[in-house]
Amino acid sequence: MTYTVTKVRKEYAIDRSHRHIEGVITSAGVHYTRREVVDSMNAGNTWKTSHAGASATIRPMNYCPRGSCLAAPYIKTNPDSTGKDNLENLPEG
């Protein structure tokens, strides 16, 4: 199954040094946490972003990419020619 992410929810890191992704919201309006997204990917499902006519595949990563932040698991999109579809740049919902 393929899920399409159109928005993200962010939260402050424990030390309040930055905001990172807490979860995503699909085109169907359903919220999923990072853990639920990664578990779904591990079960064989595909997760993509969609914004302003662009899309990117979401990938799991071990931790938040920000320095010493240990938020885990984390999710990201691979950089491409447009920033519109990057997970971090999606509208918040």
C-alpha positions in Angstrom: 0.0 0.0 0.0 1.2 3.6 -0.7 0.5 6.4 1.7 0.7 10.0 0.6 1.8 12.6 3.2 0.7 16.2 2.7 1.5 17.7 6.1 3.7 17.2 9.1 3.4 17.8 12.8 6.4 19.1 14.7 7.4 19.2 18.3 10.2 20.7 20.3 13.2 18.5 21.2 13.6 17.7 24.9 16.2 20.4 25.2 14.1 22.8 23.2 17.0 23.5 20.8 15.0 22.8 17.7 11.7 21.5 16.4 11.6 18.1 14.6 9.0 15.9 13.0 6.6 14.2 15.5 4.5 12.6 12.8 2.8 13.1 9.5 -0.7 13.6 8.1 -1.8 11.8 5.0 -4.0 13.0 2.2 -6.9 11.2 3.9 -6.4 13.4 7.0 -5.0 10.7 9.2 -2.2 11.4 11.6 0.7 8.8 12.0 3.6 9.1 14.4 7.2 8.6 13.2 7.2 5.1 14.8 3.9 4.1 13.0 5.4 5.3 9.6 8.6 3.3 10.1 6.8 0.2 11.3 4.5 0.5 8.2 7.6 0.8 5.9 9.1 -2.2 7.6 5.9 -4.1 6.8 6.4 -3.3 3.1 4.3 -0.2 2.6 5.5 2.9 0.7 5.3 6.4 2.0 5.6 9.5 -0.2 5.2 13.2 0.1 3.0 15.3 -2.2 3.1 19.1 -2.3 2.8 21.7 -5.1 3.0 19.0 -7.8 6.2 17.4 -6.5 6.7 14.2 -4.6 9.5 12.3 -2.8 9.8 8.9 -1.1 10.1 8.9 2.7 12.9 6.8 4.2 13.6 5.8 7.8 16.6 6.8 9.7 17.9 5.9 13.1 17.7 9.3 14.8 16.9 12.9 14.2 19.6 14.4 12.0 20.1 17.3 14.4 23.4 16.9 16.4 22.8 15.3 19.7 19.1 14.8 19.4 18.1 11.2 20.1 14.5 11.3 18.8 14.1 7.8 17.3 13.1 6.4 14.9 13.1 9.3 12.5 12.0 9.8 8.9 13.3 11.9 6.0 13.1 12.4 2.3 16.1 12.3 -0.1 17.2 15.8 -1.3 16.2 16.4 -4.9 15.9 19.4 -7.3 13.0 20.9 -5.5 12.5 21.6 -1.8 8.7 21.7 -2.1 8.4 17.9 -1.5 10.9 17.6 1.3 9.3 16.3 4.4 10.7 19.1 6.6 9.2 21.7 4.2 5.7 20.4 4.1 3.0 22.5 5.7 2.3 21.9 9.4 -1.1 20.4 10.3 
